[in-house]
Amino acid sequence: MSFYDVLQKYKQNVVFERIQSVSREEVDRVLSKEIFSIDDYLVLISPAASDFLEEMARKAQRITLQHFGRAVVLYAPLYLANYCVNNCLYCGFNVHNDLDRRKLTMEELRVEAKAISEMGIRHILLLTGESRKHSPVEYIRDCVKIIAEYFTSISLEVYPLDEEDYRLLVNSGVDGLTIYQEVYDEDVYKTMHPSGPKKDFRYRLDTPERGCRSGMRSVGIGALMGLGNWRTEAFYTALHAHYLTGKYSEVEISLSIPRMRPHTGSFEVPSPVGDRDFVQIMLAARLFLRHVGITVSTRERASFRDNLVGLGLTRMSAGSVTEVGGYNEKRGDGQFEISDDRSVEEIRQMLYGKGFQPVFKDWQYI
Ligand code: SF4
């Protein structure tokens, strides 16, 4: 059994109608609880619950403090390559977009790694587009060996791999995997991914489980908010995280709520997610998934991210660049636009100012 079987039990139209029909009385009743079920979570992401954000925020704040203290882990992304054979309609690295395609040589990688580590970062997230020809597993493995000289925690956000490939990378020093489903609505998924290997909904959906089985310490999931109806997408994301925490209790499961950002190419966001909507998703997730980390990247504005500290967020990217080689030389062909371009030092000071502790290292591969 995989999460796909669970997904089949929660039909899109049924979930959507149930979310829309939630009453204020139901929200009141759910908010009087301390422990929340998936049905309660559904109530908390309903239109009716959007009038209860303050009450949800008070509970979320307490739960976050209890489980995570005043600590926020900082990390930075490092783009290894932007070759991609996929045709994701919403992405700047889409195979049809005309941009300068490249991948880092091992010498260039060292220069990037050095620049990021000099900012104080110790947790790194390595990214590639999907091209087994240009960025095969062996290339990623060789990059990891160099990266391990500069960082204590290495996570991957690369194309989905088989379990044995993940195991090979874990044995090379990788400890974390981030893989977004992008959209859990299978019909929307097919529209958004018309060609390329990413068309395979089921293979992507099962990827976090392959990562969990391969020995990854942490696995992060999420949906790209804006592609499908955000309330149902938020529901499935939390359902997926809940499933993974139950089945792989030894793995740290986390989730992200990435919103669509402008990028190279033209794509209208089908279902925009407002700031209040984003906050509602995060608060509901914190109430339902007490132990699950929540990552908020530099896709979000500085002031907005600052206001989320203490409300559920446990991990932030800092000093991010989304171009290949962009830490040393900016060219302008990033995967998406950054909204929070503050330095690592500025984010560190912001956290101290709020009484929180920036955490640069909480893991060492031995
Ligand atoms: S989202 Fe990933 S797979 Fe899709 S076009 Fe962009 S880089 Fe390629």
Boltz pocket constraint, residues with backbone or C-beta under 6 A from the ligand:
constraints:
  - pocket:
      binder: B
      contacts: [[A, 83], [A, 84], [A, 85], [A, 86], [A, 87], [A, 88], [A, 91], [A, 92], [A, 93], [A, 94], [A, 95], [A, 128], [A, 129], [A, 130], [A, 198]]
      max_distance: 6.0
